[in-house]
Amino acid sequence: MAAATALLLPFRAHLHPAQAMLIFVPVIVAIGRLAGVRASAVGAVLAFLAADFVFVPPYYHLTVASPADWITLLVFLLVALSSGLQTGAIRQRERAAVQREREIALLSRLSSRLVSEESIEEMATFIVGEVAAVLGADRAVVFVRAPGDRAALMAQAGGVSCGVAEGAFADWVMRNDKAVGLPLTDDPSIGPHPVSVLVDEALPGIVADGVYLPLQTGECLEGVLYARPLSGVESSPERVRHLIAVANLAAAFLERRRLEDEAAQAAALQESDRLKATLVSSVSHELKTPLAAVTARITGLLDEGETCTPDRVREELEAATEDLHRLDSSIGDLVDVSRLESDAWRPVPDMWDIGELLGTVASRIPVASKRRVRFEVAEGLPSVWVDFRQVVRALSTMVDNALTYAPGADIVVGARALGTDLLVWVEDRGPGVPDEEKQRVFEKFYRGTTSAASSSGTGLGLAIVREIARAHGGRVWVEDAEPRGARFVLSLPLQGVSP
């Protein structure tokens, strides 16, 4: 108003007082548009005084010489107040509408992330950032439940922390399930909200500088949402309702993650129990059977005493040796799969020619089965970066599997390069693997519907092959062979891959 008066003053001799007052009206409207109702009212009063003091004779006096000028001044004051107040009210309604739109958008974003977000830390960071930016909080913090019903800080945004007081108030809310400093309102649109105590009632001698809302679900208290400040215009019923809605959505997210974790733990425990039962059953059979056989053979020899012939002793000892080899193999499988899964048996890779690997595999094939195995490997294949012992163990297991589950059939071992990988396969003409079992045959202790072909085995061989492939950055799978049978394929990278 001072600037407008200074601009009009040089033209006072050419302006009628009413004209000067008309020029003041858009200035008052602009003030209302920019600064609101109160500023426009003050501007209207100042314009009234400026018009009387500067533009209505006698100048520089508040007295008015003509009664008509009094009427003009009063009408001007009413018009100025009306225009300014209406403009300021429109401005406030616009700002309130924009703020409501932002808050509704915030709730929409929170709702969408409620079902898509998995990380508690990322969700908490998103919540505090949105509360600070949209709801105008100077500082926002999300606490989650920690052991001992304590509040553990998960994410924060905004101003400087008030130190230990924040944690103390959050712990109090966790223990008492009551809000601290929530503005009281009788607005029925807010609906039910947490029981709240005043800012100086929770902790004697300490005054809370913001609002602490419990993140309460139907089952338990999941955490605490803290926002600072929530006073003055910030504590409007609309703002309180949106803050409570944010707290409810945050509580729903934390409950969902907790239930998912509990479900995952329950599933893991159930799977662990199943594996334990399978392990006990398999181990008790695979270890007990050869031990019982060895015990029976040696006991029989002792019972026969001197009547037992040397040939009879040799026959029984050879049979006992086979049983002990079977026992050693079962124990070795259990130890190897455990070491591989725990990364205790890390590969020590080096460059090896595929011929050296398959030559060692061929030397381990039982003499009686050698005629059934045929190697078809092209010349000039590149070397592979692998652990010699582990890969030989995997390939030998694949060959032994084929010999066991395709009795009497020929076995073909082949290899070829494909892109950056070297494929080694073992193909048989046995009964094959049903489609529904092609993934399960690599699980621990799973022997499949064709296991009747072998009376022994722990169901760990192919699980060991899978773990060796994983440790080398490769993979293993089974596919159908033509015209019948199964082809087990081991893919090994030609370049070194960190396991």
C-alpha positions in Angstrom: 0.0 0.0 0.0 2.9 2.3 0.7 4.3 1.6 -2.8 0.9 2.2 -4.4 0.5 5.5 -2.6 4.0 6.7 -3.5 3.3 5.9 -7.2 0.0 7.8 -7.2 1.2 10.8 -5.3 2.8 12.6 -8.2 -0.5 12.5 -10.1 -2.7 13.8 -7.2 -3.4 17.1 -9.0 -4.9 15.2 -11.9 -6.8 12.5 -10.0 -10.2 12.8 -8.3 -10.1 11.1 -4.8 -12.6 8.5 -6.1 -10.2 7.6 -8.9 -7.4 7.1 -6.5 -9.6 4.8 -4.4 -10.5 2.8 -7.5 -6.9 2.2 -8.3 -6.3 1.0 -4.7 -9.0 -1.8 -5.1 -7.0 -4.1 -7.5 -4.0 -3.6 -5.2 -6.1 -4.9 -2.3 -7.3 -7.8 -4.4 -3.7 -8.7 -5.3 -2.8 -8.6 -1.6 -5.7 -11.0 -0.8 -4.6 -13.3 -3.6 -1.0 -13.4 -2.5 -1.2 -13.3 1.3 -4.7 -14.3 2.4 -7.7 -12.9 4.3 -5.9 -11.1 7.2 -3.4 -9.3 4.9 -6.2 -8.1 2.6 -8.2 -6.8 5.6 -5.1 -4.9 6.9 -4.5 -3.6 3.3 -8.1 -2.3 3.0 -7.8 -0.4 6.3 -4.4 1.0 5.2 -5.9 2.0 1.8 -8.7 3.8 3.5 -6.3 5.8 5.7 -4.0 6.5 2.8 -6.9 7.8 0.7 -8.1 10.1 3.4 -4.7 11.3 4.5 -3.2 11.8 1.0 -5.9 12.2 -1.6 -8.9 13.8 0.2 -8.7 17.5 1.0 -7.5 18.8 3.4 -4.3 16.9 2.7 -2.3 15.2 5.4 -5.2 15.4 7.9 -7.7 12.7 8.8 -10.5 15.2 8.8 -12.7 15.5 5.7 -13.9 18.9 4.4 -16.9 17.6 2.4 -19.6 15.1 3.8 -19.8 13.6 0.3 -16.1 12.6 0.7 -17.0 10.8 3.9 -19.6 8.7 2.0 -17.1 8.0 -0.7 -14.5 6.9 1.8 -16.9 4.6 3.7 -18.2 3.0 0.4 -14.5 2.5 -0.6 -13.7 0.9 2.7 -16.7 -1.5 2.3 -15.8 -2.4 -1.3 -12.1 -2.8 -0.4 -12.9 -5.1 2.6 -15.4 -7.1 0.5 -13.0 -7.6 -2.4 -10.0 -8.4 -0.3 -11.8 -10.8 2.0 -13.5 -12.7 -0.9 -10.2 -12.9 -2.8 -8.4 -14.2 0.3 -11.1 -16.7 1.0 -10.9 -18.0 -2.5 -7.1 -18.3 -2.1 -7.4 -20.3 1.1 -10.0 -22.6 -0.5 -7.7 -23.2 -3.5 -4.7 -23.9 -1.2 -6.8 -26.3 0.9 -8.1 -28.1 -2.3 -4.5 -28.4 -3.6 -3.3 -29.7 -0.2 -6.2 -32.2 0.0 -5.3 -33.4 -3.5 -1.7 -33.9 -2.5 -2.7 -35.8 0.6 -5.1 -38.0 -1.3 -2.4 -38.7 -3.8 -0.1 -39.6 -0.9 -2.6 -42.1 0.5 -3.0 -43.5 -3.0 0.8 -44.0 -3.4 1.0 -45.5 0.0 -1.8 -47.9 -0.8 -0.2 -49.0 -4.1 3.2 -49.6 -2.4 1.5 -51.4 0.5 1.0 -54.4 -1.8 4.1 -54.1 -4.0 6.9 -53.1 -1.6 8.9 -55.9 0.1 11.6 -54.0 2.0 10.5 -52.6 5.4 13.4 -50.1 5.3 12.5 -48.8 1.8 8.8 -48.5 2.8 9.7 -46.6 6.0 12.0 -44.2 4.1 9.1 -43.6 1.6 6.6 -42.9 4.4 8.8 -40.4 6.3 9.7 -38.6 3.1 6.1 -38.2 2.1 4.9 -37.2 5.5 7.6 -34.5 5.6 6.9 -33.3 2.0 3.1 -33.6 1.8 1.9 -33.2 5.4 4.4 -30.4 6.1 6.1 -32.1 9.0 9.4 -30.5 10.0 10.6 -34.0 11.0 9.2 -37.5 10.5 10.5 -40.9 11.9 9.2 -44.5 11.7 10.0 -46.8 14.5 9.4 -50.6 14.4 8.9 -53.1 17.1 12.2 -54.6 18.5 12.7 -57.4 21.0 11.6 -56.4 24.5 8.7 -54.2 23.2 11.2 -51.4 22.4 11.1 -49.1 19.4 13.9 -49.3 16.9 14.4 -46.5 14.5 13.9 -47.6 10.9 13.9 -44.4 8.8 13.9 -40.6 9.4 13.5 -37.5 7.3 13.4 -33.7 7.9 15.0 -31.6 10.7 17.4 -32.3 13.5 16.6 -35.0 16.0 15.7 -34.1 19.5 18.0 -36.9 20.7 17.1 -39.5 23.3 13.7 -37.9 23.9 12.4 -39.3 20.5 13.4 -42.9 21.5 12.0 -42.5 25.0 8.6 -41.3 23.8 8.5 -44.0 21.1 9.2 -46.7 23.8 6.5 -45.2 26.0 4.0 -45.5 23.1 5.1 -49.1 22.4 4.5 -50.0 26.0 1.2 -48.1 26.6 -0.4 -48.3 23.1 -1.4 -44.6 23.3 -0.7 -41.6 21.1 1.3 -38.6 22.4 0.4 -35.1 21.4 -2.3 -35.9 18.9 -4.4 -32.7 18.5 -7.9 -33.1 20.0 -10.8 -32.3 17.7 -14.5 -33.0 17.7 -14.7 -33.3 13.9 -16.7 -36.4 13.2 -15.0 -36.8 9.8 -11.8 -38.0 11.5 -13.5 -41.1 12.8 -11.9 -43.3 15.5 -8.3 -42.5 16.4 -5.9 -43.7 19.1 -6.3 -42.6 22.6 -3.9 -39.7 23.1 -2.3 -38.0 26.1 -1.0 -34.5 26.2 2.5 -33.6 25.2 3.6 -33.3 28.9 1.8 -36.3 30.4 3.7 -39.3 29.0 7.2 -38.7 30.5 7.5 -36.5 33.6 9.7 -33.5 33.0 9.8 -34.0 29.2 7.5 -32.2 26.8 7.0 -33.9 23.4 7.6 -31.6 20.5 5.5 -33.5 18.0 3.0 -36.3 17.6 3.7 -40.0 18.3 1.2 -42.3 16.7 1.0 -46.1 17.5 1.0 -48.2 14.4 -1.7 -50.5 15.7 -3.2 -53.5 13.9 -5.9 -56.0 15.0 -3.2 -58.3 16.5 -0.5 -56.2 18.0 1.5 -52.9 17.9 3.8 -52.9 14.9 5.7 -49.6 15.5 5.4 -45.8 16.0 5.1 -42.9 13.6 6.5 -39.6 14.8 5.8 -36.2 13.1 7.0 -32.7 14.2 5.4 -30.3 14.4 1.7 -30.7 14.1 0.4 -27.4 15.5 -1.5 -24.3 14.3 -2.7 -24.7 10.8 -0.9 -28.1 10.6 -3.3 -29.5 13.2 -6.5 -29.0 11.1 -9.0 -31.9 11.2 -8.1 -32.7 7.6 -4.4 -32.9 8.3 -5.0 -35.0 11.5 -7.2 -37.4 9.5 -4.6 -37.9 6.8 -1.8 -38.4 9.3 -3.9 -41.1 11.1 -4.6 -42.7 7.6 -0.9 -42.8 6.9 -0.2 -44.4 10.3 -2.9 -47.1 9.6 -1.4 -47.9 6.1 2.1 -48.1 7.6 0.7 -50.5 10.3 -1.0 -52.6 7.6 2.3 -52.9 5.7 4.3 -53.9 8.8 1.7 -56.5 9.7 1.8 -57.9 6.1 5.6 -58.2 6.2 5.5 -59.8 9.7 2.9 -62.3 8.6 4.9 -63.1 5.5 8.0 -63.6 7.5 6.1 -65.9 9.9 4.7 -67.8 7.0 8.1 -68.2 5.4 9.6 -69.3 8.7 6.8 -71.8 9.2 7.3 -73.2 5.7 11.0 -73.4 6.2 10.5 -75.2 9.5 8.1 -77.6 7.8 10.5 -78.2 5.0 13.3 -78.7 7.5 11.2 -81.3 9.4 10.4 -83.1 6.2 14.1 -83.2 5.2 15.0 -84.4 8.7 12.5 -87.2 8.4 13.7 -88.1 5.0 17.3 -88.0 6.1 16.6 -90.2 9.1 14.7 -92.6 6.9 17.3 -92.7 4.1 20.3 -92.8 6.4 18.8 -95.4 8.6 18.2 -97.6 5.6 21.4 -96.9 3.6 23.7 -97.1 6.6 21.9 -99.8 8.6 21.5 -102.2 5.7 25.2 -102.7 4.8 26.2 -102.7 8.4 23.6 -105.4 9.1 24.9 -107.4 6.1 28.5 -107.1 7.2 27.6 -108.1 10.7 25.6 -111.1 9.5 28.5 -112.3 7.2 31.2 -112.0 9.9 28.9 -113.5 12.5 28.2 -116.4 10.1 31.9 -117.0 9.6 32.5 -117.0 13.4 29.7 -119.5 13.9 31.0 -121.8 11.3 34.4 -121.8 12.9 37.0 -124.3 11.7 34.5 -125.9 9.4 34.5 -122.9 7.1 36.6 -123.4 4.0 39.0 -120.7 2.7 36.9 -120.2 -0.5 33.9 -119.7 1.7 35.8 -117.1 3.8 37.0 -115.3 0.7 33.5 -115.2 -0.7 32.0 -113.7 2.4 34.8 -111.2 2.9 34.4 -110.0 -0.7 30.7 -109.5 -0.1 31.4 -107.7 3.1 33.9 -105.4 1.3 31.2 -104.5 -1.2 28.8 -103.7 1.6 31.5 -101.5 3.2 32.1 -99.7 -0.1 28.4 -99.0 -0.3 28.4 -97.7 3.2 31.4 -95.5 2.5 29.7 -94.1 -0.6 26.5 -93.3 1.3 28.5 -91.5 4.0 30.5 -89.6 1.3 27.3 -88.4 -0.4 25.9 -87.0 2.8 29.2 -85.3 3.6 29.7 -83.9 0.1 26.2 -82.4 -0.3 26.5 -80.8 3.2 29.9 -79.3 2.3 28.7 -78.0 -1.1 25.5 -76.4 0.3 27.5 -74.7 3.1 30.2 -73.6 0.7 32.7 -75.5 2.8 33.9 -77.3 -0.3 34.8 -74.4 -2.6 36.0 -75.2 -6.1 39.7 -74.7 -6.8 39.5 -74.2 -10.6 42.2 -74.5 -13.2 42.3 -75.0 -17.0 41.5 -78.6 -17.9 41.0 -80.4 -21.2 37.7 -82.2 -21.5 39.6 -85.3 -22.6 41.4 -85.5 -19.3 38.2 -85.1 -17.3 36.4 -87.8 -19.3 39.4 -90.1 -19.2 39.4 -90.1 -15.4 35.6 -90.7 -15.5 36.2 -93.7 -17.8 38.8 -95.2 -15.5 36.3 -95.2 -12.6 33.6 -97.2 -14.5 33.3 -100.7 -13.2 35.0 -103.3 -15.4 31.8 -105.2 -16.0 30.0 -102.0 -17.3 32.8 -100.6 -19.5 31.5 -102.2 -22.6 28.1 -100.4 -22.2 29.6 -96.9 -22.2 30.6 -95.2 -25.4 32.3 -91.8 -25.6 31.6 -89.5 -28.5 33.6 -86.4 -28.0 34.7 -84.2 -30.9 38.3 -83.1 -31.2 39.5 -79.6 -30.7 37.1 -78.7 -27.9 38.3 -75.7 -25.8 39.5 -76.2 -22.2 37.3 -75.4 -19.3 38.1 -73.5 -16.1 36.9 -76.0 -13.4 37.8 -77.9 -10.2 39.0 -81.2 -11.5 37.9 -83.3 -8.5 34.4 -81.8 -8.3 33.6 -82.0 -12.1 34.9 -85.6 -12.3 32.7 -86.4 -9.3 29.7 -84.9 -11.0 30.3 -86.7 -14.4 31.0 -90.0 -12.7 27.7 -89.7 -10.8 25.8 -89.0 -14.0 27.3 -92.1 -15.6 26.7 -94.3 -12.6 23.1 -93.1 -12.5 22.6 -94.0 -16.2 24.2 -97.5 -15.6 21.9 -98.1 -12.6 18.6 -96.8 -14.0 19.0 -98.1 -17.5 20.1 -101.7 -16.9 21.5 -103.5 -20.0 21.2 -100.4 -22.2 24.1 -98.6 -23.9 25.3 -95.3 -22.5 26.6 -92.5 -24.6 28.8 -89.7 -23.2 29.3 -86.7 -25.4 30.5 -83.1 -25.3 30.3 -80.0 -27.5 30.9 -76.2 -27.2 27.9 -74.0 -27.4 28.6 -70.2 -27.2 30.4 -69.5 -23.9 29.6 -72.9 -22.4 30.8 -76.5 -22.8 28.0 -79.0 -22.7 28.7 -82.5 -21.4 25.9 -85.0 -21.5 25.2 -88.6 -20.5 22.5 -90.3 -22.6 20.8 -93.7 -21.9 18.1 -95.8 -23.5 16.3 -96.5 -20.2 12.7 -95.7 -19.1 13.5 -91.9 -19.1 12.3 -89.3 -16.6 8.6 -88.2 -16.6 8.0 -84.5 -17.3 6.7 -83.8 -13.8 9.9 -85.2 -12.2 12.5 -83.4 -14.4 13.1 -80.7 -11.8 12.5 -82.9 -8.7 15.2 -85.5 -9.6 17.8 -82.9 -8.5 16.3 -82.5 -5.1 17.9 -84.1 -2.1 16.6 -87.6 -1.3 14.2 -87.7 -4.2 14.6 -91.0 -6.2 11.5 -90.8 -8.5 9.2 -93.4 -9.8 12.0 -95.4 -11.5 13.9 -96.0 -8.3 12.7 -99.6 -8.2 15.5 -100.2 -10.7 18.0 -99.8 -7.9 17.6 -101.2 -4.4 20.3 -98.8 -3.1 21.0 -95.1 -3.2 20.4 -92.1 -1.0 18.9 -89.9 -3.6 21.8 -87.5 -3.2 23.8 -88.1 -6.4 22.0 -85.6 -8.7 21.7 -83.1 -5.8 25.5 -83.2 -5.6 25.8 -82.7 -9.4 23.5 -79.7 -9.2 25.5 -78.1 -6.3 28.8 -78.6 -8.2 27.3 -77.0 -11.3 26.0 -74.1 -9.2 29.5 -73.6 -7.6 31.0 -73.4 -11.1 28.5 -70.9 -12.4 26.9 -73.6 -14.6 23.7 -75.7 -14.5 22.4 -79.2 -15.0 19.2 -80.4 -16.5 17.5 -83.5 -17.9 15.7 -83.8 -21.3 14.2 -86.6 -23.3 16.5 -88.7 -25.6 15.5 -90.1 -29.0 13.9 -92.6 -29.6 13.6 -93.1 -25.8 15.5 -92.6 -22.6 17.0 -89.6 -20.8 19.8 -87.2 -21.5 21.4 -85.5 -18.5 23.3 -82.4 -19.6 25.9 -80.5 -17.5 26.8 -77.0 -18.7 30.1 -75.5 -17.7 31.4 -72.0 -18.6 34.5 -71.8 -20.7 35.6 -68.7 -18.9 36.2 -68.5 -15.1 33.1 -67.6 -13.1 33.2 -66.6 -9.5 30.9 -69.0 -7.5 
